[in-house]
Amino acid sequence: MLLVGNHDQHTHGQGGASLCIYRTLGVPRFVVGDRIATHRLLTRNGPIQVITLPWLTRASLLASPKTEKLSLSEVNHLLLDRLEAILEAEIRRLDPNMPTVLLGHLMVDNARYGAERFLAVGKGFTVPLSFLTRESFDYVALGHVHKHQILCQDPPVVYPGSIERIDFSEEKEEKGFMLVDLAKGQAQLEFCPLSVRDFRTIKVNISTAEDPQAALVKAIKKKPIADAVVRLSYQVRSDQLDRIDNQALHACLSTAHSYSIQPEVVTKISRARLPELGVGSGIDPIEALKTYMDNREDLKDIAPEMIAAAEELLARNLRLAPRCRDRQSSPDLQPTQMSLL
């Protein structure tokens, strides 16, 4: 069974789905779920019925004239009402003695999302978990969310997850598929892990290293990168850039399936506190500013103007402080007036 998801649809969900080519060509023993419908299949171990719930967009359920003056929340309520009516019609036609699977490509409200949130094609909507937990269903198999998770045990509502890692947000996720032993009223589940390509992040700070190139090479060699998708991210000072041999880095990463190199230039380490300011002792703000300006040759020309501006700001704050306290204590002052102060 092939269920149409958001990536199988053409732009904006119009014009059918790519998977429909199986039905168009009459490929035997393939069922395409591109609409809400019930399919009865005969397996070697008996019959089973599957309700298909493909990726649905707002446009596929409601005509625009009905929603043009409604809020997004009101539109979503209408969508769920419309979807529930269609699904209930399918449930009423089920054979009560036959195992039933709901096969859906959708987003459930309490699922933990990952890269699919940024890769979504077409504007779908979120379905509450209670919408799927029906007595009529013996197993609910879901697509769209890449992370494997079981949302409910009775009936089992399961995202098996994607069978490959998509980006670095899934770097540590285990990938696999679900093996389900199904009978009417019961389902035994087993998650079967797959051996998938590694995503590997190498992150290192070489800004304090005496030999930044050697530190980078050492960090790369510590990680198994053969056939992996690798991201090398390193922090470096601007004065160290000419000591980095990029050709050598490419050679070190050549065994990876693919890789990216992301240098991050950091500012120089701050110098020690000025001894004139002392440590832990109080100091007048203007005196502190004067001491700072005396140690900045590049600011000598504007030092008098900066000190004068600082003195004016401090004087203004001292004048306003009593007025603000008086107004804050006044019961007649409105919140809007307070915010303008």
LOVEXMAR-778789 format. One record per residue (C-alpha): x, y, z; residue number from 0; residue in three letters. Coordinates in steps of 0.1 Angstrom, whole numbers. Example, Ala and Ser with C-alpha at 12.3 -4.5 7.8 and 13.67 -1.06 7.14 Angstrom:
BEGIN
+-------+-------+-------+-----+-----+
!    c1 !    c2 !    c3 !   i !  aa !
+-------+-------+-------+-----+-----+
!   123 !   -45 !    78 !   0 ! ALA !
!   137 !   -11 !    71 !   1 ! SER !
+-------+-------+-------+-----+-----+
//
This chain:
BEGIN
+-------+-------+-------+-----+-----+
!    c1 !    c2 !    c3 !   i !  aa !
+-------+-------+-------+-----+-----+
!     0 !     0 !     0 !   0 ! MET !
!    14 !    34 !   -10 !   1 ! LEU !
!     0 !    64 !    10 !   2 ! LEU !
!     2 !    98 !    -6 !   3 ! VAL !
!    21 !   123 !    16 !   4 ! GLY !
!    29 !   159 !    13 !   5 ! ASN !
!    61 !   153 !    -7 !   6 ! HIS !
!    42 !   131 !   -32 !   7 ! ASP !
!    18 !   160 !   -42 !   8 ! GLN !
!    24 !   186 !   -68 !   9 ! HIS !
!    27 !   222 !   -60 !  10 ! THR !
!     1 !   234 !   -35 !  11 ! HIS !
!   -15 !   199 !   -36 !  12 ! GLY !
!   -31 !   205 !   -70 !  13 ! GLN !
!   -30 !   182 !  -100 !  14 ! GLY !
!   -29 !   148 !   -83 !  15 ! GLY !
!     0 !   129 !   -68 !  16 ! ALA !
!    32 !   113 !   -82 !  17 ! SER !
!    23 !    79 !   -67 !  18 ! LEU !
!    -9 !    77 !   -88 !  19 ! CYS !
!    13 !    65 !  -117 !  20 ! ILE !
!    10 !    30 !  -102 !  21 ! TYR !
!   -27 !    31 !  -107 !  22 ! ARG !
!   -25 !    47 !  -141 !  23 ! THR !
!    -2 !    20 !  -154 !  24 ! LEU !
!   -22 !    -7 !  -137 !  25 ! GLY !
!     7 !   -21 !  -117 !  26 ! VAL !
!    -5 !   -53 !  -101 !  27 ! PRO !
!    -7 !   -58 !   -63 !  28 ! ARG !
!    -2 !   -21 !   -56 !  29 ! PHE !
!   -28 !     0 !   -39 !  30 ! VAL !
!   -25 !    38 !   -39 !  31 ! VAL !
!   -41 !    57 !   -10 !  32 ! GLY !
!   -47 !    92 !   -24 !  33 ! ASP !
!   -81 !    97 !    -8 !  34 ! ARG !
!  -100 !    88 !    23 !  35 ! ILE !
!  -113 !    53 !    15 !  36 ! ALA !
!  -115 !    18 !    29 !  37 ! THR !
!   -95 !   -10 !    12 !  38 ! HIS !
!  -101 !   -47 !    19 !  39 ! ARG !
!   -71 !   -69 !    12 !  40 ! LEU !
!   -67 !  -106 !    12 !  41 ! LEU !
!   -34 !  -118 !    27 !  42 ! THR !
!   -20 !  -152 !    31 !  43 ! ARG !
!   -32 !  -152 !    67 !  44 ! ASN !
!   -67 !  -138 !    61 !  45 ! GLY !
!   -84 !  -106 !    52 !  46 ! PRO !
!   -77 !   -71 !    65 !  47 ! ILE !
!   -93 !   -37 !    60 !  48 ! GLN !
!   -73 !    -5 !    58 !  49 ! VAL !
!   -87 !    31 !    59 !  50 ! ILE !
!   -63 !    54 !    40 !  51 ! THR !
!   -60 !    90 !    52 !  52 ! LEU !
!   -36 !   108 !    29 !  53 ! PRO !
!   -20 !   142 !    35 !  54 ! TRP !
!   -49 !   167 !    35 !  55 ! LEU !
!   -47 !   204 !    29 !  56 ! THR !
!   -72 !   230 !    39 !  57 ! ARG !
!   -81 !   235 !     2 !  58 ! ALA !
!   -88 !   198 !    -2 !  59 ! SER !
!  -115 !   198 !    25 !  60 ! LEU !
!  -131 !   233 !    23 !  61 ! LEU !
!  -139 !   256 !    -5 !  62 ! ALA !
!  -124 !   291 !    -1 !  63 ! SER !
!  -158 !   310 !    -1 !  64 ! PRO !
!  -167 !   292 !    32 !  65 ! LYS !
!  -135 !   303 !    50 !  66 ! THR !
!  -125 !   336 !    36 !  67 ! GLU !
!  -139 !   356 !    66 !  68 ! LYS !
!  -130 !   331 !    93 !  69 ! LEU !
!  -100 !   331 !   116 !  70 ! SER !
!   -74 !   303 !   114 !  71 ! LEU !
!   -88 !   287 !   145 !  72 ! SER !
!  -123 !   287 !   131 !  73 ! GLU !
!  -111 !   272 !    98 !  74 ! VAL !
!   -93 !   244 !   117 !  75 ! ASN !
!  -125 !   236 !   136 !  76 ! HIS !
!  -144 !   234 !   104 !  77 ! LEU !
!  -117 !   212 !    89 !  78 ! LEU !
!  -118 !   187 !   117 !  79 ! LEU !
!  -156 !   186 !   117 !  80 ! ASP !
!  -156 !   179 !    80 !  81 ! ARG !
!  -129 !   153 !    83 !  82 ! LEU !
!  -146 !   136 !   112 !  83 ! GLU !
!  -178 !   133 !    92 !  84 ! ALA !
!  -160 !   117 !    63 !  85 ! ILE !
!  -141 !    93 !    86 !  86 ! LEU !
!  -172 !    83 !   105 !  87 ! GLU !
!  -188 !    73 !    72 !  88 ! ALA !
!  -160 !    50 !    65 !  89 ! GLU !
!  -160 !    35 !   100 !  90 ! ILE !
!  -198 !    27 !    96 !  91 ! ARG !
!  -190 !     6 !    66 !  92 ! ARG !
!  -163 !   -15 !    83 !  93 ! LEU !
!  -167 !   -53 !    88 !  94 ! ASP !
!  -167 !   -56 !   127 !  95 ! PRO !
!  -151 !   -90 !   125 !  96 ! ASN !
!  -121 !   -80 !   104 !  97 ! MET !
!   -88 !   -65 !   117 !  98 ! PRO !
!   -87 !   -28 !   109 !  99 ! THR !
!   -58 !    -4 !   103 ! 100 ! VAL !
!   -59 !    33 !    99 ! 101 ! LEU !
!   -31 !    44 !    77 ! 102 ! LEU !
!   -26 !    82 !    78 ! 103 ! GLY !
!     0 !   108 !    67 ! 104 ! HIS !
!    -6 !   137 !    91 ! 105 ! LEU !
!     6 !   157 !   121 ! 106 ! MET !
!    -8 !   148 !   155 ! 107 ! VAL !
!    -9 !   175 !   182 ! 108 ! ASP !
!    12 !   158 !   208 ! 109 ! ASN !
!    39 !   143 !   185 ! 110 ! ALA !
!    75 !   154 !   189 ! 111 ! ARG !
!    84 !   170 !   156 ! 112 ! TYR !
!   118 !   173 !   139 ! 113 ! GLY !
!   131 !   182 !   104 ! 114 ! ALA !
!    96 !   176 !    88 ! 115 ! GLU !
!    84 !   209 !   103 ! 116 ! ARG !
!   108 !   227 !    80 ! 117 ! PHE !
!   105 !   204 !    50 ! 118 ! LEU !
!    67 !   204 !    48 ! 119 ! ALA !
!    52 !   209 !    14 ! 120 ! VAL !
!    17 !   223 !    13 ! 121 ! GLY !
!    -1 !   237 !    43 ! 122 ! LYS !
!   -16 !   209 !    63 ! 123 ! GLY !
!   -32 !   210 !    97 ! 124 ! PHE !
!   -28 !   193 !   131 ! 125 ! THR !
!   -51 !   165 !   142 ! 126 ! VAL !
!   -58 !   158 !   179 ! 127 ! PRO !
!   -48 !   123 !   192 ! 128 ! LEU !
!   -84 !   117 !   204 ! 129 ! SER !
!   -94 !   118 !   167 ! 130 ! PHE !
!   -74 !    86 !   160 ! 131 ! LEU !
!   -81 !    65 !   192 ! 132 ! THR !
!  -112 !    47 !   181 ! 133 ! ARG !
!  -124 !    13 !   192 ! 134 ! GLU !
!  -128 !     4 !   155 ! 135 ! SER !
!   -91 !     6 !   149 ! 136 ! PHE !
!   -67 !   -22 !   159 ! 137 ! ASP !
!   -36 !    -3 !   148 ! 138 ! TYR !
!   -30 !    32 !   136 ! 139 ! VAL !
!     1 !    36 !   114 ! 140 ! ALA !
!    12 !    72 !   108 ! 141 ! LEU !
!    36 !    89 !    85 ! 142 ! GLY !
!    50 !   125 !    82 ! 143 ! HIS !
!    69 !   128 !   115 ! 144 ! VAL !
!   105 !   115 !   111 ! 145 ! HIS !
!   111 !   105 !   148 ! 146 ! LYS !
!    99 !    71 !   159 ! 147 ! HIS !
!    74 !    73 !   187 ! 148 ! GLN !
!    43 !    55 !   201 ! 149 ! ILE !
!    16 !    81 !   210 ! 150 ! LEU !
!    -9 !    57 !   224 ! 151 ! CYS !
!   -10 !    20 !   234 ! 152 ! GLN !
!   -48 !    12 !   231 ! 153 ! ASP !
!   -51 !    12 !   203 ! 154 ! PRO !
!   -15 !    15 !   192 ! 155 ! PRO !
!    -9 !    49 !   175 ! 156 ! VAL !
!    26 !    47 !   160 ! 157 ! VAL !
!    50 !    68 !   140 ! 158 ! TYR !
!    76 !    43 !   128 ! 159 ! PRO !
!    97 !    73 !   117 ! 160 ! GLY !
!   117 !    78 !    86 ! 161 ! SER !
!   141 !    50 !    75 ! 162 ! ILE !
!   169 !    75 !    67 ! 163 ! GLU !
!   183 !   105 !    85 ! 164 ! ARG !
!   174 !   137 !    68 ! 165 ! ILE !
!   196 !   163 !    85 ! 166 ! ASP !
!   217 !   170 !   115 ! 167 ! PHE !
!   187 !   174 !   138 ! 168 ! SER !
!   183 !   136 !   134 ! 169 ! GLU !
!   220 !   129 !   140 ! 170 ! GLU !
!   214 !   107 !   171 ! 171 ! LYS !
!   180 !    92 !   162 ! 172 ! GLU !
!   176 !    55 !   157 ! 173 ! GLU !
!   159 !    46 !   124 ! 174 ! LYS !
!   139 !    16 !   115 ! 175 ! GLY !
!   104 !     1 !   107 ! 176 ! PHE !
!    76 !   -15 !   126 ! 177 ! MET !
!    68 !   -52 !   124 ! 178 ! LEU !
!    32 !   -57 !   135 ! 179 ! VAL !
!    14 !   -90 !   143 ! 180 ! ASP !
!   -22 !   -81 !   139 ! 181 ! LEU !
!   -55 !   -98 !   148 ! 182 ! ALA !
!   -89 !   -84 !   156 ! 183 ! LYS !
!   -87 !   -66 !   189 ! 184 ! GLY !
!   -49 !   -70 !   194 ! 185 ! GLN !
!   -16 !   -59 !   179 ! 186 ! ALA !
!    19 !   -70 !   189 ! 187 ! GLN !
!    46 !   -44 !   179 ! 188 ! LEU !
!    83 !   -47 !   173 ! 189 ! GLU !
!   106 !   -19 !   162 ! 190 ! PHE !
!   132 !   -32 !   139 ! 191 ! CYS !
!   163 !    -9 !   137 ! 192 ! PRO !
!   180 !    -3 !   103 ! 193 ! LEU !
!   217 !     3 !    96 ! 194 ! SER !
!   216 !    39 !    82 ! 195 ! VAL !
!   242 !    64 !    71 ! 196 ! ARG !
!   258 !    83 !   100 ! 197 ! ASP !
!   256 !   121 !   104 ! 198 ! PHE !
!   286 !   133 !   123 ! 199 ! ARG !
!   293 !   167 !   138 ! 200 ! THR !
!   329 !   176 !   146 ! 201 ! ILE !
!   329 !   208 !   167 ! 202 ! LYS !
!   362 !   222 !   180 ! 203 ! VAL !
!   375 !   255 !   194 ! 204 ! ASN !
!   410 !   262 !   181 ! 205 ! ILE !
!   411 !   299 !   190 ! 206 ! SER !
!   435 !   292 !   219 ! 207 ! THR !
!   456 !   265 !   201 ! 208 ! ALA !
!   492 !   271 !   194 ! 209 ! GLU !
!   490 !   251 !   162 ! 210 ! ASP !
!   454 !   255 !   149 ! 211 ! PRO !
!   459 !   233 !   119 ! 212 ! GLN !
!   472 !   204 !   140 ! 213 ! ALA !
!   443 !   208 !   164 ! 214 ! ALA !
!   418 !   206 !   135 ! 215 ! LEU !
!   434 !   175 !   120 ! 216 ! VAL !
!   435 !   158 !   154 ! 217 ! LYS !
!   398 !   165 !   160 ! 218 ! ALA !
!   389 !   150 !   126 ! 219 ! ILE !
!   410 !   119 !   130 ! 220 ! LYS !
!   393 !   112 !   164 ! 221 ! LYS !
!   359 !   106 !   147 ! 222 ! LYS !
!   349 !    77 !   124 ! 223 ! PRO !
!   338 !    96 !    93 ! 224 ! ILE !
!   340 !    70 !    65 ! 225 ! ALA !
!   308 !    72 !    44 ! 226 ! ASP !
!   292 !    96 !    69 ! 227 ! ALA !
!   276 !   130 !    63 ! 228 ! VAL !
!   301 !   152 !    82 ! 229 ! VAL !
!   298 !   188 !    95 ! 230 ! ARG !
!   331 !   203 !   106 ! 231 ! LEU !
!   325 !   234 !   127 ! 232 ! SER !
!   354 !   253 !   143 ! 233 ! TYR !
!   360 !   285 !   162 ! 234 ! GLN !
!   391 !   304 !   150 ! 235 ! VAL !
!   406 !   339 !   155 ! 236 ! ARG !
!   410 !   361 !   125 ! 237 ! SER !
!   448 !   362 !   129 ! 238 ! ASP !
!   448 !   324 !   127 ! 239 ! GLN !
!   430 !   321 !    94 ! 240 ! LEU !
!   462 !   322 !    73 ! 241 ! ASP !
!   475 !   292 !    92 ! 242 ! ARG !
!   446 !   270 !    82 ! 243 ! ILE !
!   454 !   247 !    52 ! 244 ! ASP !
!   420 !   241 !    36 ! 245 ! ASN !
!   434 !   217 !    10 ! 246 ! GLN !
!   446 !   195 !    39 ! 247 ! ALA !
!   412 !   197 !    56 ! 248 ! LEU !
!   395 !   185 !    23 ! 249 ! HIS !
!   420 !   156 !    22 ! 250 ! ALA !
!   413 !   146 !    58 ! 251 ! CYS !
!   375 !   146 !    51 ! 252 ! LEU !
!   377 !   128 !    17 ! 253 ! SER !
!   365 !    95 !    31 ! 254 ! THR !
!   332 !   110 !    41 ! 255 ! ALA !
!   301 !   106 !    20 ! 256 ! HIS !
!   297 !   144 !    20 ! 257 ! SER !
!   309 !   172 !    42 ! 258 ! TYR !
!   307 !   208 !    50 ! 259 ! SER !
!   333 !   231 !    67 ! 260 ! ILE !
!   320 !   259 !    88 ! 261 ! GLN !
!   346 !   282 !   103 ! 262 ! PRO !
!   334 !   308 !   129 ! 263 ! GLU !
!   357 !   338 !   135 ! 264 ! VAL !
!   357 !   348 !   171 ! 265 ! VAL !
!   370 !   381 !   186 ! 266 ! THR !
!   402 !   383 !   204 ! 267 ! LYS !
!   403 !   373 !   241 ! 268 ! ILE !
!   394 !   403 !   263 ! 269 ! SER !
!   425 !   417 !   280 ! 270 ! ARG !
!   426 !   418 !   318 ! 271 ! ALA !
!   407 !   444 !   338 ! 272 ! ARG !
!   424 !   478 !   339 ! 273 ! LEU !
!   444 !   479 !   371 ! 274 ! PRO !
!   433 !   515 !   377 ! 275 ! GLU !
!   397 !   504 !   382 ! 276 ! LEU !
!   406 !   480 !   409 ! 277 ! GLY !
!   386 !   448 !   418 ! 278 ! VAL !
!   355 !   447 !   440 ! 279 ! GLY !
!   357 !   484 !   450 ! 280 ! SER !
!   331 !   510 !   441 ! 281 ! GLY !
!   340 !   537 !   416 ! 282 ! ILE !
!   322 !   568 !   403 ! 283 ! ASP !
!   308 !   560 !   368 ! 284 ! PRO !
!   323 !   592 !   353 ! 285 ! ILE !
!   357 !   584 !   368 ! 286 ! GLU !
!   354 !   548 !   354 ! 287 ! ALA !
!   346 !   562 !   319 ! 288 ! LEU !
!   375 !   586 !   321 ! 289 ! LYS !
!   399 !   558 !   330 ! 290 ! THR !
!   386 !   537 !   302 ! 291 ! TYR !
!   390 !   566 !   277 ! 292 ! MET !
!   425 !   572 !   289 ! 293 ! ASP !
!   434 !   536 !   278 ! 294 ! ASN !
!   418 !   538 !   244 ! 295 ! ARG !
!   441 !   556 !   220 ! 296 ! GLU !
!   415 !   553 !   192 ! 297 ! ASP !
!   389 !   573 !   212 ! 298 ! LEU !
!   411 !   602 !   223 ! 299 ! LYS !
!   396 !   626 !   198 ! 300 ! ASP !
!   360 !   621 !   210 ! 301 ! ILE !
!   367 !   615 !   247 ! 302 ! ALA !
!   356 !   650 !   258 ! 303 ! PRO !
!   322 !   647 !   239 ! 304 ! GLU !
!   316 !   612 !   253 ! 305 ! MET !
!   323 !   623 !   289 ! 306 ! ILE !
!   301 !   653 !   285 ! 307 ! ALA !
!   272 !   632 !   271 ! 308 ! ALA !
!   276 !   607 !   300 ! 309 ! ALA !
!   275 !   635 !   326 ! 310 ! GLU !
!   243 !   649 !   310 ! 311 ! GLU !
!   226 !   615 !   310 ! 312 ! LEU !
!   234 !   609 !   346 ! 313 ! LEU !
!   222 !   643 !   356 ! 314 ! ALA !
!   189 !   638 !   337 ! 315 ! ARG !
!   183 !   604 !   354 ! 316 ! ASN !
!   188 !   620 !   388 ! 317 ! LEU !
!   163 !   647 !   380 ! 318 ! ARG !
!   137 !   622 !   366 ! 319 ! LEU !
!   140 !   596 !   394 ! 320 ! ALA !
!   119 !   614 !   421 ! 321 ! PRO !
!    92 !   622 !   395 ! 322 ! ARG !
!    89 !   586 !   383 ! 323 ! CYS !
!    86 !   574 !   419 ! 324 ! ARG !
!    59 !   599 !   427 ! 325 ! ASP !
!    39 !   590 !   395 ! 326 ! ARG !
!    42 !   553 !   401 ! 327 ! GLN !
!    27 !   557 !   435 ! 328 ! SER !
!    -2 !   578 !   423 ! 329 ! SER !
!   -35 !   557 !   422 ! 330 ! PRO !
!   -49 !   580 !   394 ! 331 ! ASP !
!   -22 !   571 !   369 ! 332 ! LEU !
!   -33 !   548 !   341 ! 333 ! GLN !
!   -11 !   519 !   329 ! 334 ! PRO !
!    -8 !   535 !   295 ! 335 ! THR !
!     6 !   567 !   310 ! 336 ! GLN !
!    30 !   546 !   331 ! 337 ! MET !
!    44 !   529 !   300 ! 338 ! SER !
!    51 !   563 !   284 ! 339 ! LEU !
!    73 !   574 !   313 ! 340 ! LEU !
+-------+-------+-------+-----+-----+
//
